[in-house]
């Protein structure tokens, strides 16, 4: 098994390669380059690196990397022109954030996609190599540009045991084990510190020494690593032996042979494994017969990008050396193995891929490549280190300023971003609107400086849109991995030119919007998504570009996304025209990135026309459509076909080819639809819609023409609704539409292929529907259509329906009114259980509404309730309308009366037994009330309320049992009424609570019921025992004599007291008076003046009842007493009541006659009311003042008496 594994690894290593691109270069010689300070001061944006990188000194050497924080952005200076040409440096992402090395930080994850992007400064000199024919030795000596630069830099992924101190070291020599600079770039193996050739001794005169010193050369490179080198100096000069004196030889030169392969050309980009033995080739020369000298090189890597402008300024002009061209951009993308058991990862890189403003460079300027990474040569761990190394010191190098600015680090906040373009007016390969447009800048043949570029690419569909097409620019950010959040992201979008960004281009945003920002994925708050309005566009002061500045939310979770959708319309006056890519910058505390919109072409617009779009034909007549086709800007057709796309009544037919000629500016098309009566025809009787548009080889889509074709019929199809209309359904119910159909001429109906078409409310389009049930009776058909539950939202809707028969004939349209109720109608009670403690009406309260808060479908809703008493008897159901104005929630109050309420309130003389046969209301004991709410026919849940009416026994006690009464006049029955307490609470009385029932002993007559007139309404609720003096009309029509009277009292719940007996003497005639407690108006002395007489306060309503009697009423009273401090009425006063008749006062102390009456002339009882509301307030009994009384409350008692009466 072990041998098989080794063989597999060897094979995988064998197939690793890089797909690189070489670029032709020209000599660029700086005139007066900017100073290092100017370059650093004008550097592009970069991340803050403090605390995020490590750059310790090496074992045996100094690390030249220095973090500079005094400039606008953090810069790592790798090499310095102010130091000797023997420098070596490195910095690494700080792998751990703690001293215990347990918390991963700025590491490189091999199990996740990772991105490293950086700005690199390679000094101000381009080290040019001639490409003329000749030996390399000669070229190197004679043709190398005399302006030298430093050796180069490398991006390195490593898991070396030395950690952040990993660096190239010397294999042997005086500095064995110390850092080896020069051609190593700080990462590759080193022979000696300064690459002086190592000498081998020990051989014989005829045999040189064994060449085994370099067997372990690979151990001096950074171990377990992968390197992407950016080599500014090609090293292909090996040492050689020369004559020293007459016969002896010596070794001259250095081991400067690393790029010796003839396939390496000039400055180049390549990759490899610095710690792998197979990376290196070693050789040995001999001299003096028995000595040898070593040299070594790197095996050539397939796909190396040669003749790349690595150092110097990114410009094709020798005089263009401004600071904007000083920095070169690198993007390196790592892709992990596709499966868990694979060791093969991959990578892509782009060097020189951005301008300093973030705009992507043309494909012919940047260098791009891709390849594989064999992780078995790197690490078995998921987290390793990443970083950069650099060195200088080879023979043909010079110390220059090399520096790095980090723009994106792999595992701090690794965010993927893209900018894509979709033509929303063109169809993709799946027939859906929204074809993705490719980026011209990614085509290796695209060179905007060449005259024929536009002509070449304007014929390639991948890069073209049509003028006036609707376009979607989509900008995506996705957080892939990381140990840190990005921080709030400031996005600046430079908008592509020649595009109108305006409203109304997409239904996915509001009418006043041109785009939107959508947050999605894990960790996103979708509620923070927002729309973009035209007013958000501003003009950039520096470039004059239209820009959008927006703040995007912080990102910190794998899978978290932010997507910007921006809608525009292509708008140029002449075609074709190239639209350049525009930069988008994202700036955050821990994330910086730039991306560029695709470069594309706006081409001419295809259009069709026809001046005969409305036609009327008979049912047996074919339809012919003729139209013209051209380009708006008079572009010519090529030899490729223009396709005509047609739908008839929504059904697509095969495409046809328009009649166009290459080189011509106009063409035409013709389409014939067979008559409606022919077999297979898509035309139908009635109105037909035929839609036509054209597409060409560039995927351009013309305008769409809609033809209206009316096919005349010889009979009408009649449709009639037969079901409920309107109808109310629940949102969870199927909607059922039933109807009948027939023909106007009485033809037999045919159910075959019958279909319906409906639309809801204000929908523009109809939807086809098949009948769920159909049957026929000769000339009449019966149809049922069903719409699934959920088709309609809660509320009121209209459904318009027509049917189409087998011949395509449309019926008339009928309209259904549908009321949809949302969720369940839910009734929520307020208080389910009550125990009464008085005889008031009991209120049941609650509310009801739909569970989804949808509106009621009826203006008036109802509640129905039914009472079940303690014996299980159900009373009649009662319906109560609720007209609450709230549209989606209604509150209700049901007032339940005690069972005897109507008997008492109507003072009915019906027997209690008869009354109870029809009565409804609360009874003594447990009352169960079932309540249900209704919205039309829709019922809620039923809620059961419980009202407990205490089963208590009230009692009465006669306070006087021997009474005298007058025939036909009510008699008062003095008694005390008592309720027992209920649960330690007093059971209370109030007005209209009691009725007295009186009956002559041993009589079979129905007891006479009389309502007790106490307590009064003004008394409110009172406790018992309570003194009653109820009237009873028992005396009506009684003859003179003595009677034994039985009396008992019932309350509103018809709870009955004990019975008491009175002895009553009934007189044949007489009169009686009834009085209350009365008041006079307050005395208000103004300036010590008071009225002589004070009026009565309100109506006194003194009542005299008389039956066949002549009577006189007397009133007698002493002066009023003033209330003292203890509350007693003890203080004498001058206030005296008087009877004032015709302005003649008589003091009540003289017991004057205040009223008289005579009822002897009638057989009916007569009632007299004195001093009522309408009596003269200045006559009758008044209060005489006799000066100004003291303030306070006064009281007196009036004794009323009637002559010749009881």
GULUMDREN-314738 format. One record per residue (C-alpha): x, y, z; residue in three letters. Coordinates in steps of 0.1 Angstrom, whole numbers, plus 5000, padded with zeros to 4 digits. Layout:
<rs>
XYZALA ...
</rs>
This chain:
<rs>
500050005000UNK 502850245008UNK 504550184974UNK 501250254956UNK 500750584974UNK 504250704965UNK 503650614928UNK 500350814929UNK 502051124943UNK 504851104917UNK 502351094889UNK 500451394903UNK 503551594906UNK 504451504870UNK 501251674857UNK 501552004876UNK 501852294852UNK 501052664849UNK 499152814820UNK 500953134817UNK 500753414791UNK 503753594777UNK 503653954767UNK 505754134742UNK 507654414758UNK 509354724746UNK 512254904762UNK 511055154788UNK 513755394801UNK 512755634828UNK 513455994822UNK 513156154857UNK 511255904879UNK 509456014910UNK 511255984943UNK 510555694967UNK 508755944990UNK 506456054961UNK 505755694952UNK 504855614988UNK 502855934994UNK 500655864963UNK 500255484969UNK 496955314963UNK 494655224992UNK 495754935014UNK 494854755046UNK 496254845080UNK 498854585088UNK 499754665124UNK 499354355145UNK 498554145114UNK 501954045101UNK 505253905114UNK 508653995102UNK 511153865127UNK 514953855121UNK 516353515110UNK 518653275128UNK 521953415117UNK 520653715097UNK 518654035096UNK 515154065080UNK 515154365058UNK 511354395057UNK 510054715074UNK 506454815080UNK 506055185072UNK 503055355089UNK 503955725083UNK 502355735048UNK 498655745039UNK 498555365037UNK 500655095054UNK 503654995032UNK 505954695038UNK 509354805023UNK 511054475013UNK 514254614998UNK 515954954999UNK 518055144974UNK 519855295004UNK 521254965016UNK 523954735002UNK 523054494974UNK 522954194997UNK 519554225011UNK 516953955020UNK 513554005036UNK 510153845043UNK 506853905061UNK 504153665069UNK 500553685079UNK 500353665117UNK 499153305119UNK 498053325156UNK 496553605176UNK 497753475210UNK 501153385224UNK 500053025230UNK 499552975192UNK 495952845196UNK 493853115181UNK 494153125143UNK 494353475129UNK 495853595096UNK 496553245082UNK 496053075049UNK 493352805047UNK 493952525024UNK 490352395027UNK 488752715016UNK 488952944985UNK 491353224993UNK 492353544977UNK 495453754980UNK 495754084963UNK 498454334966UNK 500054644951UNK 503754584943UNK 506454844937UNK 509554704919UNK 511655014918UNK 512055264890UNK 514155044866UNK 513154794840UNK 515954534835UNK 515554454798UNK 516954144780UNK 517454154742UNK 515553904722UNK 518153884694UNK 519653554683UNK 522953454698UNK 524353264727UNK 523053354762UNK 526653414773UNK 527053684747UNK 523653844753UNK 524153854790UNK 527454024787UNK 526654264759UNK 522954314755UNK 521554334790UNK 520154674797UNK 522654864817UNK 519954984842UNK 519954714868UNK 517254624893UNK 516954394923UNK 516354024919UNK 512654004927UNK 509953904951UNK 507853594956UNK 504453514971UNK 504853204993UNK 502552955010UNK 504452765036UNK 504252535067UNK 508052545074UNK 508852435110UNK 510752765114UNK 507452955111UNK 507853325105UNK 511653285105UNK 511653065074UNK 514053195047UNK 516553065021UNK 519852965037UNK 523252865025UNK 524052495020UNK 527752545026UNK 530652785027UNK 531653035053UNK 528053135060UNK 526652785061UNK 523052795075UNK 522753175072UNK 520353355049UNK 521253325012UNK 520353634992UNK 520453704954UNK 518853464930UNK 516953274958UNK 514453564961UNK 514453464998UNK 512553134991UNK 514552904968UNK 517552694978UNK 520952864982UNK 524352724977UNK 526352984997UNK 525353315013UNK 526653524984UNK 526553244958UNK 530353214956UNK 530752874940UNK 531252594963UNK 534452394957UNK 534852014958UNK 538151844966UNK 539451494972UNK 539551374936UNK 542551224919UNK 544451354890UNK 542351154866UNK 539151154885UNK 537351464899UNK 535651444933UNK 532151294936UNK 529351554928UNK 527151484958UNK 527351804978UNK 524051934962UNK 522151624971UNK 520651815000UNK 520452144982UNK 516552144984UNK 516752155022UNK 517952515022UNK 514852655005UNK 511752725026UNK 510352385034UNK 506852255027UNK 506152555006UNK 504752674973UNK 506152984956UNK 504853224930UNK 507953414919UNK 508153754902UNK 511753744889UNK 513154074877UNK 516653934869UNK 517253624848UNK 520153434863UNK 521853214837UNK 525653284842UNK 527452994858UNK 531053014872UNK 533952894850UNK 537552804853UNK 540253024839UNK 544052994837UNK 545853114868UNK 549453164860UNK 551052924836UNK 549452594843UNK 547052624872UNK 543352704869UNK 541052894892UNK 537252944894UNK 535953274884UNK 532353424887UNK 529453334909UNK 526753064909UNK 524253284890UNK 522653014871UNK 519252964885UNK 517353054853UNK 519752864830UNK 517052684811UNK 516852814775UNK 513052834780UNK 513353114805UNK 513353454788UNK 513953784806UNK 511853894835UNK 509353624842UNK 506653474864UNK 506753114875UNK 505952874903UNK 507352584921UNK 508052394954UNK 511252544970UNK 511552254995UNK 511151984969UNK 514251794956UNK 512851764921UNK 512752144918UNK 516552174912UNK 519152064887UNK 522852064899UNK 526052054880UNK 529852044886UNK 532752174866UNK 536352064872UNK 539652234872UNK 543252144880UNK 542351784872UNK 541251684907UNK 538951974919UNK 535352064911UNK 533052364915UNK 529252344919UNK 526452534903UNK 522652474901UNK 519452584884UNK 515752554886UNK 513852304864UNK 511852494838UNK 508152514847UNK 505752474818UNK 503552774815UNK 506053024828UNK 505153374817UNK 508353514800UNK 509453864790UNK 507054014815UNK 507554374826UNK 508054314863UNK 510154604874UNK 509954974864UNK 506855164854UNK 503655004840UNK 503655214808UNK 504555184772UNK 506055534770UNK 509555594782UNK 508555944794UNK 505455834813UNK 506955774847UNK 504355934869UNK 503455784903UNK 500255634890UNK 502255394870UNK 504655294898UNK 502655024914UNK 501754694898UNK 498754494910UNK 498754124917UNK 495653904923UNK 496253544934UNK 493253304938UNK 493552974955UNK 490952694949UNK 490952394973UNK 490852034961UNK 487451934947UNK 487151634970UNK 488251555005UNK 490551274994UNK 492351474968UNK 495651664973UNK 495351864941UNK 494452224946UNK 494652494919UNK 495352864915UNK 494853154892UNK 496853474891UNK 496753804873UNK 499754034874UNK 499454394864UNK 495654354862UNK 494554694876UNK 495255054872UNK 495855254904UNK 492155374903UNK 490955014904UNK 490054994867UNK 490954654851UNK 493754664826UNK 493354534791UNK 493954164786UNK 496954234764UNK 498654434792UNK 498154204822UNK 499753864826UNK 497453584837UNK 497853214843UNK 496652914863UNK 497952584875UNK 497852314902UNK 499252294937UNK 500151954950UNK 499351984987UNK 501351674995UNK 504451884989UNK 503152175010UNK 501252065042UNK 498751825056UNK 497352105078UNK 494352315068UNK 495952635081UNK 499452745070UNK 501353075066UNK 501253305036UNK 503553595029UNK 506153755006UNK 509853725003UNK 512453934984UNK 516153954979UNK 518854114958UNK 522554054953UNK 523053844922UNK 525853954898UNK 523654164875UNK 521354314901UNK 521254634921UNK 519654754953UNK 516354914945UNK 513255014965UNK 510854724965UNK 507654754985UNK 504254584990UNK 500754724999UNK 498254455010UNK 494754494996UNK 493154165004UNK 494553905028UNK 493253555027UNK 491853465061UNK 491153795078UNK 488153885057UNK 488153685025UNK 485353825004UNK 484753734968UNK 483454004945UNK 482254014909UNK 480754254885UNK 478454114858UNK 476254244830UNK 472954094818UNK 470954204788UNK 467354194801UNK 465954244766UNK 467653934751UNK 467053564757UNK 469653334771UNK 470252974761UNK 467252864782UNK 464953104765UNK 464753334795UNK 465253704793UNK 468553804808UNK 471553694787UNK 474953734804UNK 477253954784UNK 480953854785UNK 483754094793UNK 485854194763UNK 488654274787UNK 488953894793UNK 489553814757UNK 493253764749UNK 492753904714UNK 491154224726UNK 493454524721UNK 491654864723UNK 494555034706UNK 494154854673UNK 492055004646UNK 490154684637UNK 489154594673UNK 485654724671UNK 484954574636UNK 486254244649UNK 484254214681UNK 481054384669UNK 480254064651UNK 480553844682UNK 477353794701UNK 479053734735UNK 480154094738UNK 477254284722UNK 474054434734UNK 471454624713UNK 470854994715UNK 467955074738UNK 468154724754UNK 467454714792UNK 470554614811UNK 471254484845UNK 474554554862UNK 474954314891UNK 477654354917UNK 478154074941UNK 479954044974UNK 480253714992UNK 482053655025UNK 483853325019UNK 485953285051UNK 487953475077UNK 488653545113UNK 487653905112UNK 484654115101UNK 485054345072UNK 483754655090UNK 481154875073UNK 481854885036UNK 481955205016UNK 481255124980UNK 481855374952UNK 480455264918UNK 481555454887UNK 478755404863UNK 479355294828UNK 478955564802UNK 476455554773UNK 473855404797UNK 470755574810UNK 470155474846UNK 466455564850UNK 463255434865UNK 460755204850UNK 463154954836UNK 462454664860UNK 459454534878UNK 461654404906UNK 462154754921UNK 459755034929UNK 458455274903UNK 460855544916UNK 463955324918UNK 466755234895UNK 468154944915UNK 468454784949UNK 470854644974UNK 469854294987UNK 471354125017UNK 471053745018UNK 472753435031UNK 473853325065UNK 474253615090UNK 472453875068UNK 469654095079UNK 467454105048UNK 465354385064UNK 468254625058UNK 468054575020UNK 467154905003UNK 466355054969UNK 468455304949UNK 466855614934UNK 468155834905UNK 468856114930UNK 471455894946UNK 473655934915UNK 476256214919UNK 479056354898UNK 482656274908UNK 484556594911UNK 487856444899UNK 486856234870UNK 483556384861UNK 482056034861UNK 478555954874UNK 478955764906UNK 476955594933UNK 478255624968UNK 476655374993UNK 477355225026UNK 477054845028UNK 476654645060UNK 479454475078UNK 480154115068UNK 481453845091UNK 479753515083UNK 480653255057UNK 478053265030UNK 476953615038UNK 476053815006UNK 475454164995UNK 474154214959UNK 473754544941UNK 471254544912UNK 471454844889UNK 469154884859UNK 470055094829UNK 469255124792UNK 471755134763UNK 471655474747UNK 473955584719UNK 473255784687UNK 475555594665UNK 476455224665UNK 478555024672UNK 480255174702UNK 482555024729UNK 481555084765UNK 484555084787UNK 484654914821UNK 484255134851UNK 485855074885UNK 483954974916UNK 485855024949UNK 485054864982UNK 486755005013UNK 486454875048UNK 488554845079UNK 489554485071UNK 488654455034UNK 489754645003UNK 488954544968UNK 488354684933UNK 486554534904UNK 485654664870UNK 482454634850UNK 482654434818UNK 483754604786UNK 481054554759UNK 479754684727UNK 476454864720UNK 475254764685UNK 472454864662UNK 468854794671UNK 466854544651UNK 463254644644UNK 460254514625UNK 457154694613UNK 453754634597UNK 450954884590UNK 448254614590UNK 448054474625UNK 444254454628UNK 442454204605UNK 438954054603UNK 438453734584UNK 435753464580UNK 436053134598UNK 437252954566UNK 439753224555UNK 443553204560UNK 445453494576UNK 448553634560UNK 450953864579UNK 453554074560UNK 456154284577UNK 459354474571UNK 462654434590UNK 465654664593UNK 468254814617UNK 467455154633UNK 470755304622UNK 470655134588UNK 473254864595UNK 473454604568UNK 472454244572UNK 475053974570UNK 474853634555UNK 473453484587UNK 469753424591UNK 467353644609UNK 464753434627UNK 461053524631UNK 459453414663UNK 455653384664UNK 453053294690UNK 449453244681UNK 447153284711UNK 450053224734UNK 451252904717UNK 454652914700UNK 455052794665UNK 458252694647UNK 460552984639UNK 460753104603UNK 463553284584UNK 463153644573UNK 463953744538UNK 467253934541UNK 470253974518UNK 473854024529UNK 474854384525UNK 471154504523UNK 469654744549UNK 466054614546UNK 464254284546UNK 460854144550UNK 458953844564UNK 455653674557UNK 453653434578UNK 450453244570UNK 448053104596UNK 445552854583UNK 441852924587UNK 440052864620UNK 438052574607UNK 441052374594UNK 442452084614UNK 445252184637UNK 444752554633UNK 445752774662UNK 443253034652UNK 439853024669UNK 436553184663UNK 436553534679UNK 439553744688UNK 443053604682UNK 446353754693UNK 449453684672UNK 452753814685UNK 455853844662UNK 459453944670UNK 462853884653UNK 466253784665UNK 469653794646UNK 472953614650UNK 474053864677UNK 471053764698UNK 469554104692UNK 465754104698UNK 463554334679UNK 460454504690UNK 457354284693UNK 454254344670UNK 450954224683UNK 448354144656UNK 444654134665UNK 442853894642UNK 439053864645UNK 437553554631UNK 433853594624UNK 431453324636UNK 428153184625UNK 426853104660UNK 427353244695UNK 428453044725UNK 426253144755UNK 427453114791UNK 425353154823UNK 426353144859UNK 424252894880UNK 426052894914UNK 425853144943UNK 426853494932UNK 428153654953UNK 429653374973UNK 431753375004UNK 434653135009UNK 437553085032UNK 441053125020UNK 441552755027UNK 438552655006UNK 438452564969UNK 436552824948UNK 433752654928UNK 432252824898UNK 429252654882UNK 427552754849UNK 425552634819UNK 426352694783UNK 424552654750UNK 424652774714UNK 422453054701UNK 421252844672UNK 420252554693UNK 423152324682UNK 423952024703UNK 426752104727UNK 430051924725UNK 432051884758UNK 435251784740UNK 438352004745UNK 436252264762UNK 438252514783UNK 437752814803UNK 439753144807UNK 439553364837UNK 441153664852UNK 441053804887UNK 440254164895UNK 442254394874UNK 444654134859UNK 445554214823UNK 445953854812UNK 443553554813UNK 444553214827UNK 443352904811UNK 441552644832UNK 439952314825UNK 436552224839UNK 436751984868UNK 433351844860UNK 431151854828UNK 428051694815UNK 425451774789UNK 421751744780UNK 421551774743UNK 421652154738UNK 422652254773UNK 426052184789UNK 426852204826UNK 430352294838UNK 432152324871UNK 435452514874UNK 437552494905UNK 440252734916UNK 442552594942UNK 442552734978UNK 444953024981UNK 444253164946UNK 442553464961UNK 443853674990UNK 441353765017UNK 438954035007UNK 436454104979UNK 437353994944UNK 435853964910UNK 436453664887UNK 435653714850UNK 435253384831UNK 434553284795UNK 434752944778UNK 436152834745UNK 434852544726UNK 436552284704UNK 436352524674UNK 438052804693UNK 434852994698UNK 434653224728UNK 431553274749UNK 430353584765UNK 432053684797UNK 430353644831UNK 431553794864UNK 431553624898UNK 431753824930UNK 433853634955UNK 434353724991UNK 437353555007UNK 437953545044UNK 441453505056UNK 442453275084UNK 439953135109UNK 437553375125UNK 438753375161UNK 436653485191UNK 438753585222UNK 436853635255UNK 437753885281UNK 436453715313UNK 435153365310UNK 433953315346UNK 431853545368UNK 429953515400UNK 427253775406UNK 426853965438UNK 423854175429UNK 420954165405UNK 422454385377UNK 422654265341UNK 425754065335UNK 428054175307UNK 430053925286UNK 432754095266UNK 435353995240UNK 436554055205UNK 436853865173UNK 438653895140UNK 440453685115UNK 443753515125UNK 445553685096UNK 444054025104UNK 442154035071UNK 439154265069UNK 435554155076UNK 433554085045UNK 430354235059UNK 429754575074UNK 427554425101UNK 428854125119UNK 426953925146UNK 427353725177UNK 424953455187UNK 424653315222UNK 422653045239UNK 422252995277UNK 422252655292UNK 421052645329UNK 422152435357UNK 419552165349UNK 420952135313UNK 417952315297UNK 418952515267UNK 417252855261UNK 416452995227UNK 419553125207UNK 419853505206UNK 421453705178UNK 423054035184UNK 424354265156UNK 427754425160UNK 428354745139UNK 431854825152UNK 433555055127UNK 436854875130UNK 437254675097UNK 439354375109UNK 438554345146UNK 435254385164UNK 434654415201UNK 431254305216UNK 429354325248UNK 426454095255UNK 424154205284UNK 422453915300UNK 419453985322UNK 418353785351UNK 415553545342UNK 412853765358UNK 413954095343UNK 411154125318UNK 408554025343UNK 409754295367UNK 410454565341UNK 407054525325UNK 405354495359UNK 403454205343UNK 400554035362UNK 401353705344UNK 401953425367UNK 405553335373UNK 404952985360UNK 403553105327UNK 406253365324UNK 409053105327UNK 407752905298UNK 409153155273UNK 411553365293UNK 415253375286UNK 417953495310UNK 420253395337UNK 418953155363UNK 420053065398UNK 422952825397UNK 425552765370UNK 424752935337UNK 426752825307UNK 426653065277UNK 427952955244UNK 428953245222UNK 429853235185UNK 430753525162UNK 429653545125UNK 430953735095UNK 428053655072UNK 428053275071UNK 431553245084UNK 431453125120UNK 434153165147UNK 435152925173UNK 432552885201UNK 433553025235UNK 431752915267UNK 431253165294UNK 430153065329UNK 428053295351UNK 427353155386UNK 424253295403UNK 424353215440UNK 421552985451UNK 420753185482UNK 417453225502UNK 416553585509UNK 414253645539UNK 411653905549UNK 410354005583UNK 407154205588UNK 407854515610UNK 404054575615UNK 401454305609UNK 398154485617UNK 397354725588UNK 394454945577UNK 393854995540UNK 391455185518UNK 389654985491UNK 391155035456UNK 394155215470UNK 397555055473UNK 398554945507UNK 402154945521UNK 403454635536UNK 406254725561UNK 409054475562UNK 412754415564UNK 414454235535UNK 417754045540UNK 420253865517UNK 422753625532UNK 426353695523UNK 427953515493UNK 431553405499UNK 431953655527UNK 430753935504UNK 427454125508UNK 424854055482UNK 423554405472UNK 420154555463UNK 419354835439UNK 416354995423UNK 413854755405UNK 415354445421UNK 412354335441UNK 408654265437UNK 406154185464UNK 403453915458UNK 400253935479UNK 397453685482UNK 394453635506UNK 395053335527UNK 393753015512UNK 392953185480UNK 393553015447UNK 393953335428UNK 397253425413UNK 399253635438UNK 399254005429UNK 402654135420UNK 403654485427UNK 407154625421UNK 408954755452UNK 409655125449UNK 412655105472UNK 415555135469UNK 415355435447UNK 417555485416UNK 419455755434UNK 420255525462UNK 422555315441UNK 423454975455UNK 422554915492UNK 423354625516UNK 420854425536UNK 418954405560UNK 417054675542UNK 413754825553UNK 411054795527UNK 407654945527UNK 406354815494UNK 403054905480UNK 400654625470UNK 397654675448UNK 396054375464UNK 393254595477UNK 391754655442UNK 387954595442UNK 388054455477UNK 384954495499UNK 385054645533UNK 386154405559UNK 389054225577UNK 391454005557UNK 394453785563UNK 397053865537UNK 400053645528UNK 402953825512UNK 406453715499UNK 409153885478UNK 411053775447UNK 414153925432UNK 415053945395UNK 416453595396UNK 413053485410UNK 414553375442UNK 411653365466UNK 411653465503UNK 409653325531UNK 405953425534UNK 404653665561UNK 401053725571UNK 399354055576UNK 395954135591UNK 394354405571UNK 391254605578UNK 389854745545UNK 387855065547UNK 385355155519UNK 386555515514UNK 389355755524UNK 392555935515UNK 396255885522UNK 399356095517UNK 402855985507UNK 405956215511UNK 409756195507UNK 412656395521UNK 412756735504UNK 415057035502UNK 415057405497UNK 417357595474UNK 420657715490UNK 420658055505UNK 423358285488UNK 423658615508UNK 425058875484UNK 425959195502UNK 424259065533UNK 420959055514UNK 418958735512UNK 415558675496UNK 412558695519UNK 411358355508UNK 413558075496UNK 412057845469UNK 411657475470UNK 414557275454UNK 413057075425UNK 409656905425UNK 408556775459UNK 405756565444UNK 403756515475UNK 401056255466UNK 397556225480UNK 395555915469UNK 391855935475UNK 388855705470UNK 385355855472UNK 386556095499UNK 386656475506UNK 389856565524UNK 392156845537UNK 395856825539UNK 397656995569UNK 401457055573UNK 402957145606UNK 406657225614UNK 408857415639UNK 411757645630UNK 414757485614UNK 417657365634UNK 421257435624UNK 423857145623UNK 426357185651UNK 430057075651UNK 429156725663UNK 426856675633UNK 423656705653UNK 420856955644UNK 420557135677UNK 421057505671UNK 417957725668UNK 417457965639UNK 415058215625UNK 414458005594UNK 410757905593UNK 408657725567UNK 405457915556UNK 402457835534UNK 402258125510UNK 398858165493UNK 398158485473UNK 401258645490UNK 399758575524UNK 402158375545UNK 401058135573UNK 403757975594UNK 403757595593UNK 403957605631UNK 400257695629UNK 399457365611UNK 397757535581UNK 395857365553UNK 398057335523UNK 395757145500UNK 392257005497UNK 390556755475UNK 387256575467UNK 386856235450UNK 383356165461UNK 382056225426UNK 383855935409UNK 384055555412UNK 387755555404UNK 390655625428UNK 392055975424UNK 395656085428UNK 396756435436UNK 400356565432UNK 401356875451UNK 404357105446UNK 405556925414UNK 408157035388UNK 405557255371UNK 404057415401UNK 404457795408UNK 407857815426UNK 406758125445UNK 403557985460UNK 402857695484UNK 405357595511UNK 408457825511UNK 411257905536UNK 411058235554UNK 414458385562UNK 413958685586UNK 417458825582UNK 420858675572UNK 421258325587UNK 424658175596UNK 426257955570UNK 425657585574UNK 423057305569UNK 419557325584UNK 416957065590UNK 413357045602UNK 410456785602UNK 407056835586UNK 404056645600UNK 401456585573UNK 397856505582UNK 394656455563UNK 391256535578UNK 388656255576UNK 391456025563UNK 393855775578UNK 
</rs>
